[in-house]
């Protein structure tokens, strides 16, 4: 499907970049000015107790100050604690922004303008969007400071919205997202110019507008992720969502824990709030780090692993909290007591005992849900082996692809084998072939005998290293299975050829005996009968008939020898393989100028008759090819015997052309060798001759 219409052109780049850098620099300087000016104002607000109405939500009332003192803290300690969180935001987002600016903007990266937007949006979070210090300046001083604060905050909000909408490549996807930025600009301008406090993003109406914008932005990102993004952009988006999700999850988790476990009032409640504030202050740091990684270093870390671990430990934490609450509250109600100290100890002990088993179980469950049994390759391979043992024939490949698809949660798995017209054709598959697939070669002795094709779990999302390792092992097993099936088919074909050859040989013998030898013998018998009758009356005619019978007998003997030689060369039985080869070489030497050299041992061990015939026939065919086609001056024949018999026929002729197809003779040599379990190979380079290498196995104990 073509999604080109769903992507709008990015914002202009080079011509606007210097002006944008200047504007961003001015904004950052003014924001830092507000931050610095607000530090003493913020400190003063925090150390001032509330009498009736609090001027600021972080101010403490008199009762809360007493609780603070009971914790050993002073108001100054409390103020410094809050300001420390402000500096944590400022330093973290400033560092990430500086790195993005240096990497993408200063080095003139192709994404320079978007890098500037990202750097500006992130530093604005630390200086003004999350900054209570800048807000304190607005609260304490008012006037022109308030106008400056609202202008800076509004423009920072628009910049951050634009950064999120255009993430990760700086394009409007889908095109209507440009209207979100326009709406943000109109909203912020209205809030700044008109005295409508409800439009403040921190107020009720502003919160609803922000949530609406966030929902639309999320819908656009989902569309981008599923329809347009490349595999790399998907990884970047995962980092962004992971950081954003950590912040949201931490807020929800802390709210739940606070409601469930912290005391309703008193010093315990205040201590829980202070601890929660400090803990929650760390999670925006995670968000900033995730943004930096997604834009700069996304190729170095696999986000799927991090999401996996986060999901496991989030579920584990939820289970531990639920188990603790169930034990403490359940036993408290059972024994009708409010003293839960002993129950807390018991719950802690139970959690300590169950922690590791639960973690292992959750980890396995999450892994199976996301990746199938990828992390247990031994189990996958064992299952494959068991399935293959339980099936046979053509169903083997169907069983294999089905098991792989289920075990690894892959939407598409196929085995492709060589086709008659070249290339590969699907022999077995599960699922519909997607646009993007990954291919693993099926190799047998370094020869490609097929392909294992798998579809990605999500469009455009590459397989992990663990997936590749396991699928590589599965490809080896698949190659062995395919080769086994091929060998089985070859054995069946060889059996058919053997039966056919036997019947053809019988038919040939019957024809030769019936049409050739039979009539010859019958004719001789008739002539002998006639000669006997004419022996007394016409001896000269009888003598002539006997001469004809003698001549026909010689022809009959020749015909019988021809029939016998066709079955098995008699020289093999009379002299053995080496001598038969020597005789054949000597016969050829007399009629051609080719120099033939034979290197062979004087004696050979006992060799099975079938191996002898195969070796002699291949030798004959190879030498005849040298004489007829090679245009060679020399030919060397070498015979060696060990665990197998090795014969090579090397010439110095013109060689074979690279595009020359195998002829009948070459195919015949390979088939004869294969019939007795051997191999016949041909090596040739144009202009450098041909070498035929024949390797035939010998039974154990026969070779010396």
C-alpha positions as CSV (number, residue, x, y, z in Angstrom):
1,X,0.0,0.0,0.0
2,X,1.2,3.5,-0.8
3,X,1.3,5.9,2.1
4,X,3.0,8.7,0.3
5,X,-0.2,10.9,0.6
6,X,-0.2,10.4,4.4
7,X,3.1,12.2,4.8
8,X,3.3,16.0,4.5
9,X,6.6,17.8,3.7
10,X,8.7,18.7,6.7
11,X,9.2,22.2,7.9
12,X,11.7,24.3,6.0
13,X,15.3,23.8,7.1
14,X,18.4,25.6,6.1
15,X,17.0,29.1,5.5
16,X,15.3,29.2,8.8
17,X,17.9,27.4,11.0
18,X,20.0,30.5,11.9
19,X,16.9,32.6,12.8
20,X,15.5,29.6,14.8
21,X,18.7,29.2,16.7
22,X,18.7,32.8,17.7
23,X,15.1,32.8,18.8
24,X,15.7,29.6,20.8
25,X,18.8,31.1,22.4
26,X,16.9,34.2,23.5
27,X,14.1,32.0,24.9
28,X,16.5,29.9,26.9
29,X,18.3,32.9,28.3
30,X,15.1,34.5,29.4
31,X,13.8,31.2,30.9
32,X,17.1,30.8,32.8
33,X,16.7,34.4,34.0
34,X,13.3,33.6,35.4
35,X,14.6,30.5,37.0
36,X,17.5,32.3,38.7
37,X,15.4,35.3,39.8
38,X,12.8,32.9,41.2
39,X,15.2,30.9,43.4
40,X,15.1,33.3,46.4
41,X,11.4,34.0,45.8
42,X,10.7,30.3,45.8
43,X,12.8,29.7,48.9
44,X,11.0,32.6,50.7
45,X,7.5,31.1,49.8
46,X,8.5,27.7,51.1
47,X,9.8,28.9,54.4
48,X,6.7,31.0,55.0
49,X,4.0,29.1,56.9
50,X,0.4,29.3,55.7
51,X,-1.9,31.0,58.1
52,X,-5.2,30.6,56.4
53,X,-5.0,30.4,52.6
54,X,-1.8,29.1,51.1
55,X,-0.3,31.4,48.5
56,X,1.4,28.3,46.9
57,X,0.5,24.7,47.0
58,X,3.9,23.5,48.3
59,X,3.6,25.8,51.3
60,X,3.1,24.0,54.7
61,X,0.5,24.8,57.3
62,X,1.3,25.1,60.9
63,X,0.3,21.5,61.7
64,X,2.4,20.2,58.8
65,X,5.4,22.2,60.1
66,X,5.1,20.5,63.4
67,X,5.1,17.1,61.7
68,X,8.1,18.3,59.7
69,X,10.0,19.1,62.9
70,X,9.1,15.7,64.3
71,X,10.9,14.2,61.4
72,X,14.0,16.2,62.2
73,X,13.6,18.6,59.3
74,X,13.5,22.4,59.4
75,X,11.6,24.6,57.0
76,X,14.9,25.5,55.4
77,X,15.7,21.9,54.8
78,X,12.3,21.5,53.2
79,X,12.8,24.4,50.9
80,X,16.3,23.2,49.9
81,X,14.8,19.8,49.2
82,X,12.2,21.2,46.8
83,X,14.7,23.5,45.1
84,X,17.1,20.5,44.7
85,X,14.4,18.8,42.6
86,X,14.2,21.9,40.4
87,X,17.9,21.8,39.8
88,X,17.7,18.1,39.0
89,X,15.2,18.8,36.2
90,X,17.2,21.8,35.0
91,X,20.5,19.9,34.9
92,X,19.1,16.7,33.3
93,X,17.1,18.3,30.5
94,X,19.8,20.9,29.8
95,X,22.5,18.1,29.4
96,X,20.3,16.1,27.1
97,X,19.4,19.2,25.1
98,X,23.1,20.2,24.9
99,X,24.1,16.8,23.6
100,X,21.3,16.8,21.0
101,X,22.2,20.3,19.9
102,X,25.9,19.4,19.6
103,X,25.3,16.2,17.7
104,X,22.5,17.2,15.3
105,X,22.7,21.0,15.0
106,X,26.4,22.0,15.3
107,X,27.5,19.1,13.1
108,X,25.0,20.0,10.4
109,X,23.2,16.7,10.5
110,X,20.4,16.2,8.0
111,X,18.0,16.4,11.0
112,X,19.6,19.6,12.3
113,X,16.4,21.7,12.4
114,X,14.5,18.9,14.2
115,X,17.4,18.5,16.5
116,X,17.1,22.2,17.4
117,X,13.4,21.8,18.0
118,X,14.1,18.7,20.2
119,X,16.8,20.5,22.2
120,X,14.6,23.6,22.7
121,X,11.6,21.6,23.7
122,X,13.5,19.5,26.2
123,X,15.4,22.4,27.9
124,X,12.1,24.2,28.1
125,X,10.8,21.4,30.3
126,X,13.6,21.9,32.8
127,X,13.6,25.7,32.8
128,X,9.9,26.5,32.7
129,X,7.3,23.8,32.0
130,X,8.2,21.7,35.1
131,X,9.8,24.6,37.0
132,X,8.1,25.6,40.2
133,X,10.9,28.2,40.6
134,X,9.9,30.1,37.5
135,X,6.2,29.9,38.6
136,X,7.2,31.3,42.0
137,X,8.6,34.4,40.2
138,X,5.3,34.8,38.6
139,X,3.4,34.3,41.9
140,X,5.7,36.6,44.0
141,X,6.5,39.4,41.6
142,X,3.6,39.6,39.1
143,X,3.4,42.5,36.7
144,X,5.8,42.3,33.8
145,X,7.4,39.2,35.2
146,X,4.0,37.5,34.9
147,X,3.7,38.6,31.2
148,X,7.2,37.3,30.5
149,X,6.4,34.0,32.3
150,X,3.2,33.4,30.3
151,X,4.9,34.2,26.9
152,X,7.8,31.9,27.6
153,X,5.6,29.2,29.0
154,X,3.2,29.4,26.1
155,X,5.9,29.3,23.4
156,X,7.7,26.5,25.2
157,X,4.4,24.5,25.4
158,X,3.9,25.0,21.6
159,X,7.5,23.9,20.9
160,X,7.2,20.8,23.0
161,X,3.9,19.9,21.4
162,X,5.5,20.4,17.9
163,X,8.4,18.1,19.0
164,X,6.0,15.4,20.1
165,X,3.8,15.7,17.0
166,X,6.8,15.6,14.6
167,X,8.7,12.8,16.4
168,X,10.8,11.1,15.3
169,X,11.6,12.3,11.8
170,X,10.2,15.9,11.6
171,X,7.4,15.1,9.3
172,X,3.6,15.8,9.6
173,X,2.1,12.3,9.7
174,X,-0.7,12.3,8.9
175,X,-1.0,15.8,7.3
176,X,-3.7,17.0,9.6
177,X,-1.3,17.0,12.5
178,X,-0.1,20.4,11.3
179,X,-3.4,21.7,12.6
180,X,-2.6,20.5,16.1
181,X,0.4,22.9,16.1
182,X,-1.8,25.8,14.8
183,X,-4.4,25.0,17.4
184,X,-1.7,25.1,20.1
185,X,-0.4,28.4,18.9
186,X,-4.0,29.9,18.9
187,X,-4.7,28.5,22.4
188,X,-1.5,29.8,23.9
189,X,-1.9,33.2,22.2
190,X,-5.5,33.5,23.6
191,X,-4.3,32.5,27.1
192,X,-1.5,35.1,27.0
193,X,-3.5,38.0,25.5
194,X,-6.9,37.6,27.1
195,X,-7.4,37.5,30.9
196,X,-8.9,33.9,30.9
197,X,-7.1,32.0,33.7
198,X,-9.1,28.8,32.9
199,X,-7.0,28.5,29.6
200,X,-3.8,28.0,31.7
201,X,-2.6,24.5,30.9
202,X,-2.4,24.0,34.7
203,X,-6.1,24.9,35.2
204,X,-9.2,22.8,34.6
205,X,-10.1,23.9,31.1
206,X,-6.5,23.9,30.1
207,X,-6.1,20.3,31.5
208,X,-9.0,19.1,29.3
209,X,-7.6,20.8,26.3
210,X,-4.1,19.3,27.0
211,X,-5.7,15.8,27.4
212,X,-7.5,16.3,24.0
213,X,-4.3,17.3,22.3
214,X,-2.5,14.4,23.9
215,X,-5.1,11.9,22.7
216,X,-4.9,13.3,19.1
217,X,-1.1,13.3,19.2
218,X,-1.2,9.7,20.4
219,X,-3.6,8.7,17.6
220,X,-1.2,10.3,15.1
221,X,1.8,8.5,16.5
222,X,-0.1,5.1,16.4
223,X,-0.9,5.8,12.7
224,X,2.7,6.7,12.0
225,X,4.0,3.6,13.8
226,X,1.7,1.2,12.1
227,X,1.6,2.6,8.6
228,X,4.6,4.8,7.8
229,X,7.5,4.3,10.1
230,X,10.6,2.3,9.2
231,X,12.2,-0.3,11.5
232,X,14.6,2.3,12.9
233,X,11.8,4.9,13.4
234,X,9.8,2.2,15.3
235,X,12.7,1.7,17.6
236,X,12.9,5.4,18.2
237,X,9.2,5.6,18.9
238,X,9.5,2.7,21.4
239,X,12.1,4.6,23.4
240,X,9.8,7.7,23.4
241,X,6.8,5.7,24.5
242,X,8.8,3.8,27.1
243,X,10.1,7.1,28.7
244,X,6.6,8.6,28.7
245,X,5.0,5.4,30.0
246,X,7.5,5.2,32.9
247,X,6.5,8.7,34.0
248,X,2.7,7.9,33.9
249,X,3.1,4.5,35.5
250,X,5.2,5.9,38.3
251,X,2.6,8.6,39.1
252,X,-0.2,6.0,39.1
253,X,1.8,3.5,41.2
254,X,2.8,6.1,43.7
255,X,-0.7,7.3,44.1
256,X,-1.9,3.8,44.7
257,X,0.8,3.1,47.2
258,X,0.1,6.4,49.0
259,X,-3.6,5.7,49.3
260,X,-3.1,2.1,50.4
261,X,-0.2,2.2,52.9
262,X,0.6,5.8,54.1
263,X,-1.1,7.1,57.2
264,X,-4.0,9.4,56.6
265,X,-2.4,12.3,58.7
266,X,0.5,13.1,60.8
267,X,4.3,12.8,60.4
268,X,4.0,9.5,58.5
269,X,1.8,11.0,55.9
270,X,4.2,13.9,55.4
271,X,7.2,11.6,55.3
272,X,5.5,9.5,52.6
273,X,4.7,12.6,50.6
274,X,8.3,13.8,50.8
275,X,9.7,10.4,49.8
276,X,7.2,10.2,46.9
277,X,8.2,13.7,45.6
278,X,11.8,12.8,45.6
279,X,11.1,9.4,43.9
280,X,8.8,10.9,41.3
281,X,11.5,13.6,40.5
282,X,13.7,10.8,39.1
283,X,11.3,9.6,36.5
284,X,11.4,12.7,34.2
285,X,15.1,12.1,34.2
286,X,14.3,8.7,32.7
287,X,12.1,10.4,30.1
288,X,14.9,12.8,29.1
289,X,17.4,10.0,28.8
290,X,15.0,8.0,26.6
291,X,14.5,11.0,24.3
292,X,18.2,11.4,24.0
293,X,18.8,7.7,23.2
294,X,16.0,7.6,20.6
295,X,17.5,10.5,18.7
296,X,21.2,9.7,19.0
297,X,22.0,6.2,20.2
298,X,18.9,4.0,19.3
299,X,21.1,1.6,17.4
300,X,23.1,0.5,20.4
301,X,20.4,-0.8,22.7
302,X,17.5,-3.1,22.1
303,X,14.4,-1.4,23.6
304,X,12.5,-4.7,23.5
305,X,14.7,-6.1,26.2
306,X,14.2,-3.0,28.4
307,X,10.4,-3.1,27.9
308,X,10.4,-6.8,28.7
309,X,12.2,-6.3,32.0
310,X,10.1,-3.3,32.9
311,X,6.9,-5.2,32.3
312,X,8.1,-8.1,34.4
313,X,9.1,-6.0,37.4
314,X,6.0,-3.8,37.2
315,X,3.9,-6.9,37.3
316,X,6.0,-8.4,40.1
317,X,5.7,-5.2,42.1
318,X,2.0,-5.2,41.7
319,X,1.8,-8.8,42.8
320,X,4.0,-8.1,45.8
321,X,1.9,-5.1,46.9
322,X,-1.3,-7.1,46.5
323,X,0.0,-10.0,48.4
324,X,1.3,-7.8,51.2
325,X,-2.0,-6.0,51.5
326,X,-4.0,-9.3,51.4
327,X,-1.9,-10.9,54.1
328,X,-1.8,-7.9,56.5
329,X,-5.5,-6.9,56.1
330,X,-6.8,-10.4,55.9
331,X,-5.0,-11.6,59.1
332,X,-5.9,-8.3,60.9
333,X,-9.6,-8.9,60.2
334,X,-9.3,-12.6,61.0
335,X,-7.9,-11.9,64.5
336,X,-9.8,-8.6,65.0
337,X,-6.7,-6.6,65.9
338,X,-5.2,-3.3,64.7
339,X,-1.6,-4.3,65.7
340,X,-0.3,-5.4,62.3
341,X,3.4,-5.5,63.1
342,X,3.6,-9.2,63.3
343,X,1.5,-9.7,60.2
344,X,3.8,-7.3,58.4
345,X,6.8,-9.4,59.3
346,X,5.0,-12.5,58.1
347,X,4.0,-10.9,54.8
348,X,7.6,-9.7,54.3
349,X,8.8,-13.3,54.9
350,X,6.3,-14.8,52.5
351,X,7.2,-12.2,49.8
352,X,10.9,-12.9,50.3
353,X,10.3,-16.6,49.8
354,X,8.1,-16.2,46.7
355,X,10.0,-13.4,45.1
356,X,12.4,-15.4,42.9
357,X,9.8,-18.1,41.8
358,X,7.3,-15.4,40.9
359,X,9.9,-13.4,39.0
360,X,11.0,-16.4,37.1
361,X,7.4,-17.3,36.3
362,X,6.5,-13.8,35.2
363,X,9.7,-13.5,33.1
364,X,8.9,-16.7,31.3
365,X,5.2,-15.8,30.8
366,X,6.1,-12.3,29.4
367,X,8.8,-13.8,27.1
368,X,6.4,-16.5,25.8
369,X,3.7,-13.8,25.2
370,X,6.0,-11.5,23.3
371,X,8.5,-13.8,21.6
372,X,7.2,-17.4,21.9
373,X,9.9,-19.8,23.2
374,X,12.8,-17.8,21.7
375,X,14.7,-17.8,25.0
376,X,14.5,-21.6,25.3
377,X,16.1,-22.8,22.1
378,X,16.7,-26.3,23.5
379,X,13.0,-26.7,24.1
380,X,12.2,-25.4,20.6
381,X,14.7,-27.7,18.9
382,X,13.6,-30.7,21.0
383,X,10.0,-30.1,20.0
384,X,10.9,-29.8,16.4
385,X,12.8,-33.1,16.6
386,X,9.9,-34.9,18.3
387,X,7.5,-33.5,15.7
388,X,9.7,-34.7,12.9
389,X,10.1,-38.1,14.4
390,X,6.3,-38.5,14.6
391,X,5.7,-37.5,11.0
392,X,7.0,-38.8,7.7
393,X,7.0,-38.0,4.0
394,X,5.7,-34.7,2.6
395,X,4.0,-33.8,5.9
396,X,7.5,-33.3,7.4
397,X,7.9,-29.8,6.0
398,X,4.4,-28.8,6.9
399,X,4.9,-29.9,10.4
400,X,8.2,-28.1,10.6
401,X,6.9,-24.7,9.5
402,X,3.9,-25.0,11.7
403,X,6.0,-25.8,14.8
404,X,8.4,-22.9,14.1
405,X,5.5,-20.4,13.7
406,X,3.8,-21.5,16.9
407,X,7.0,-21.7,19.0
408,X,8.3,-18.3,18.0
409,X,5.0,-16.5,17.4
410,X,5.8,-15.7,13.8
411,X,2.9,-14.8,11.5
412,X,4.6,-16.4,8.5
413,X,7.0,-19.2,8.0
414,X,7.8,-20.9,4.7
415,X,10.3,-23.4,3.2
416,X,11.4,-22.7,-0.4
417,X,13.1,-25.4,-2.4
418,X,14.7,-25.3,-5.9
419,X,12.2,-25.1,-8.7
420,X,12.4,-26.7,-12.2
421,X,12.6,-23.3,-13.9
422,X,15.3,-22.0,-11.6
423,X,15.1,-20.1,-8.4
424,X,13.1,-21.3,-5.4
425,X,9.4,-22.1,-5.0
426,X,7.4,-22.5,-1.8
427,X,7.2,-26.2,-0.6
428,X,5.5,-25.6,2.7
429,X,4.2,-22.5,4.5
430,X,2.1,-21.2,7.4
431,X,0.4,-17.8,7.1
432,X,0.2,-15.2,4.4
433,X,3.5,-13.8,3.1
434,X,3.9,-10.2,4.2
435,X,5.8,-7.5,2.4
436,X,8.9,-7.7,4.6
437,X,10.5,-11.1,5.4
438,X,13.9,-12.4,6.5
439,X,15.5,-15.3,4.7
440,X,17.8,-17.9,6.2
441,X,19.7,-20.2,3.7
442,X,19.4,-23.9,4.0
443,X,23.0,-25.2,3.4
444,X,24.2,-28.8,2.9
445,X,28.0,-29.1,2.5
446,X,28.1,-25.4,1.6
447,X,25.5,-25.8,-1.2
448,X,22.2,-23.9,-1.0
449,X,19.4,-26.5,-1.1
450,X,16.6,-24.1,-0.1
451,X,15.5,-21.1,2.0
452,X,13.7,-20.7,5.3
453,X,11.6,-17.6,5.1
454,X,10.0,-15.9,8.2
455,X,7.7,-12.9,8.5
456,X,8.3,-10.2,11.1
457,X,6.2,-10.1,14.3
458,X,5.3,-6.5,13.5
459,X,5.6,-4.8,10.1
460,X,9.1,-3.2,9.7
461,X,10.3,-4.5,13.1
462,X,13.5,-6.5,12.7
463,X,14.2,-9.8,14.4
464,X,16.4,-9.7,17.5
465,X,19.8,-11.3,17.9
466,X,18.3,-14.1,19.9
467,X,15.8,-14.7,17.1
468,X,18.5,-14.9,14.5
469,X,20.6,-17.3,16.5
470,X,17.6,-19.7,17.1
471,X,16.4,-19.4,13.5
472,X,20.0,-20.1,12.3
473,X,19.9,-23.4,14.4
474,X,16.5,-24.2,13.0
475,X,17.8,-23.6,9.5
476,X,20.5,-26.2,10.1
477,X,17.9,-28.7,11.3
478,X,15.6,-27.8,8.4
479,X,18.5,-28.2,5.9
480,X,19.1,-31.7,7.3
481,X,15.4,-32.5,7.1
482,X,15.2,-31.3,3.5
483,X,18.3,-33.2,2.5
484,X,16.9,-36.4,4.1
485,X,13.7,-36.0,2.1
486,X,15.7,-35.4,-1.0
487,X,17.8,-38.4,-0.4
488,X,14.7,-40.5,0.3
489,X,13.3,-39.3,-3.0
490,X,16.6,-40.0,-4.7
491,X,16.6,-43.5,-3.3
492,X,13.1,-44.1,-4.5
493,X,14.0,-42.7,-7.9
494,X,17.1,-44.9,-8.0
495,X,15.1,-47.9,-7.1
496,X,12.7,-47.2,-9.9
497,X,15.6,-46.6,-12.3
498,X,17.2,-49.9,-11.1
499,X,14.0,-51.8,-11.7
500,X,13.6,-50.1,-15.1
501,X,17.2,-50.7,-16.1
502,X,16.9,-54.4,-15.1
503,X,13.8,-54.8,-17.2
504,X,15.3,-52.9,-20.1
505,X,18.4,-55.2,-19.8
506,X,16.2,-58.3,-19.8
507,X,14.3,-56.9,-22.8
508,X,17.6,-56.2,-24.6
509,X,18.9,-59.7,-23.9
510,X,15.6,-61.2,-25.0
511,X,15.7,-59.2,-28.2
512,X,19.3,-60.1,-28.9
513,X,18.7,-63.7,-28.1
514,X,15.4,-64.0,-29.9
515,X,16.2,-61.8,-32.9
516,X,19.9,-62.3,-33.2
517,X,21.4,-65.4,-31.6
518,X,18.3,-67.5,-31.9
519,X,17.9,-67.3,-35.7
520,X,21.6,-67.7,-36.2
521,X,21.6,-71.0,-34.2
522,X,18.4,-72.1,-36.0
523,X,20.0,-71.4,-39.4
524,X,23.0,-73.4,-38.4
525,X,20.9,-76.3,-37.4
526,X,19.0,-76.3,-40.7
527,X,22.3,-76.1,-42.7
528,X,23.8,-79.0,-40.6
529,X,20.7,-81.1,-41.3
530,X,20.9,-80.3,-45.0
531,X,24.6,-81.1,-45.1
532,X,24.0,-84.5,-43.5
533,X,21.5,-85.4,-46.2
534,X,23.8,-84.2,-49.0
535,X,26.9,-85.7,-47.5
536,X,26.7,-88.9,-49.7
537,X,24.9,-87.6,-52.8
538,X,26.5,-84.2,-53.1
539,X,29.5,-84.0,-50.9
540,X,30.7,-80.7,-52.5
541,X,27.4,-79.0,-51.6
542,X,27.6,-80.5,-48.1
543,X,31.1,-79.2,-47.7
544,X,30.0,-75.7,-48.7
545,X,27.2,-75.8,-46.2
546,X,29.6,-76.9,-43.4
547,X,31.9,-74.0,-44.3
548,X,29.0,-71.6,-43.9
549,X,28.0,-73.2,-40.6
550,X,31.6,-72.8,-39.4
551,X,31.5,-69.1,-40.4
552,X,28.2,-68.5,-38.7
553,X,29.5,-70.2,-35.6
554,X,32.4,-67.8,-35.5
555,X,29.8,-64.9,-35.8
556,X,27.8,-66.5,-33.1
557,X,30.7,-66.6,-30.8
558,X,31.4,-62.9,-31.5
559,X,27.8,-62.1,-30.8
560,X,27.9,-64.0,-27.5
561,X,31.1,-62.1,-26.5
562,X,29.4,-58.8,-27.4
563,X,26.4,-59.7,-25.1
564,X,28.8,-60.8,-22.3
565,X,30.9,-57.6,-22.7
566,X,27.8,-55.5,-22.5
567,X,27.0,-57.1,-19.2
568,X,30.5,-56.8,-17.8
569,X,33.8,-56.2,-19.6
570,X,35.6,-59.6,-19.6
571,X,39.0,-57.9,-19.1
572,X,37.9,-57.0,-15.6
573,X,37.5,-60.7,-14.7
574,X,40.6,-61.8,-16.6
575,X,43.1,-59.1,-15.6
576,X,41.5,-56.8,-13.0
577,X,40.7,-53.1,-13.2
578,X,44.3,-51.7,-13.5
579,X,45.2,-54.0,-16.4
580,X,41.9,-53.4,-18.1
581,X,42.6,-49.7,-18.0
582,X,46.1,-50.2,-19.3
583,X,44.8,-52.3,-22.2
584,X,42.3,-49.6,-23.1
585,X,45.0,-46.9,-22.9
586,X,47.3,-49.0,-25.2
587,X,44.6,-49.5,-27.7
588,X,44.0,-45.7,-27.9
589,X,47.7,-44.8,-28.1
590,X,48.1,-46.6,-31.5
591,X,45.7,-44.4,-33.3
592,X,46.1,-40.9,-31.8
593,X,49.0,-38.5,-31.0
594,X,47.7,-37.9,-27.5
595,X,50.3,-38.7,-24.8
596,X,48.6,-40.7,-22.1
597,X,50.3,-41.3,-18.7
598,X,49.0,-43.9,-16.2
599,X,49.9,-43.7,-12.5
600,X,48.5,-46.7,-10.8
601,X,49.6,-49.4,-8.2
602,X,50.5,-52.8,-9.6
603,X,48.0,-54.6,-7.5
604,X,44.7,-53.6,-6.1
605,X,42.8,-55.1,-3.2
606,X,39.6,-57.1,-3.8
607,X,37.1,-54.6,-5.1
608,X,33.4,-55.3,-5.4
609,X,32.3,-56.1,-8.9
610,X,29.9,-53.2,-9.1
611,X,32.6,-50.7,-8.0
612,X,35.0,-52.1,-10.7
613,X,32.4,-51.7,-13.4
614,X,31.4,-48.2,-12.4
615,X,35.1,-47.1,-12.2
616,X,35.9,-48.6,-15.6
617,X,32.8,-47.2,-17.3
618,X,33.5,-43.7,-15.9
619,X,37.1,-44.0,-16.9
620,X,36.1,-45.0,-20.5
621,X,33.7,-42.1,-20.8
622,X,36.1,-39.5,-19.4
623,X,39.0,-40.7,-21.7
624,X,36.8,-40.8,-24.7
625,X,35.8,-37.2,-24.0
626,X,39.4,-36.2,-23.8
627,X,40.1,-37.8,-27.2
628,X,37.0,-36.4,-28.9
629,X,36.7,-32.9,-27.5
630,X,39.6,-31.7,-25.4
631,X,42.2,-31.0,-28.1
632,X,44.8,-32.0,-25.5
633,X,48.4,-32.9,-25.9
634,X,48.8,-34.8,-22.6
635,X,46.5,-36.7,-20.4
636,X,47.4,-38.1,-16.9
637,X,45.4,-40.9,-15.2
638,X,46.0,-41.4,-11.5
639,X,44.6,-44.3,-9.4
640,X,44.9,-44.3,-5.6
641,X,43.3,-46.7,-3.1
642,X,42.8,-46.2,0.6
643,X,39.6,-46.1,2.4
644,X,38.1,-45.3,-1.0
645,X,39.3,-45.6,-4.5
646,X,40.2,-42.2,-6.1
647,X,40.7,-41.9,-9.9
648,X,41.5,-38.6,-11.7
649,X,41.7,-38.0,-15.4
650,X,43.5,-34.7,-16.1
651,X,44.1,-33.2,-19.5
652,X,45.7,-30.0,-20.8
653,X,43.1,-29.2,-23.4
654,X,40.8,-26.2,-24.0
655,X,38.6,-26.9,-21.0
656,X,34.9,-26.3,-20.8
657,X,33.1,-23.0,-21.4
658,X,31.5,-21.5,-18.3
659,X,28.0,-21.5,-19.8
660,X,28.2,-25.0,-21.1
661,X,25.5,-27.3,-19.8
662,X,26.2,-30.9,-18.8
663,X,25.9,-33.4,-21.6
664,X,24.6,-36.9,-21.5
665,X,28.1,-38.4,-21.0
666,X,28.8,-36.2,-17.9
667,X,25.4,-37.0,-16.4
668,X,26.0,-40.7,-17.1
669,X,29.3,-40.5,-15.2
670,X,27.7,-38.9,-12.2
671,X,24.9,-41.4,-12.2
672,X,27.2,-44.4,-12.4
673,X,29.3,-43.1,-9.5
674,X,26.1,-42.3,-7.4
675,X,24.8,-45.9,-8.0
676,X,27.6,-47.3,-5.9
677,X,27.6,-44.5,-3.3
678,X,30.4,-42.5,-5.0
679,X,30.9,-39.0,-6.3
680,X,32.1,-37.8,-9.7
681,X,33.2,-34.2,-9.9
682,X,34.5,-32.2,-12.9
683,X,36.8,-29.2,-12.5
684,X,37.5,-27.0,-15.4
685,X,38.7,-23.5,-16.4
686,X,38.5,-22.4,-19.9
687,X,41.9,-22.8,-21.6
688,X,43.3,-24.9,-18.7
689,X,42.0,-28.3,-19.4
690,X,39.6,-30.6,-17.5
691,X,40.0,-32.8,-14.5
692,X,37.5,-35.5,-13.7
693,X,37.7,-36.8,-10.2
694,X,36.0,-40.0,-9.2
695,X,35.7,-41.2,-5.6
696,X,34.2,-44.6,-4.9
697,X,33.8,-46.1,-1.4
698,X,35.3,-49.5,-0.5
699,X,33.9,-51.8,2.1
700,X,35.8,-51.8,5.4
701,X,38.6,-54.3,5.4
702,X,38.9,-54.4,1.6
703,X,41.3,-51.5,1.3
704,X,44.9,-52.0,2.2
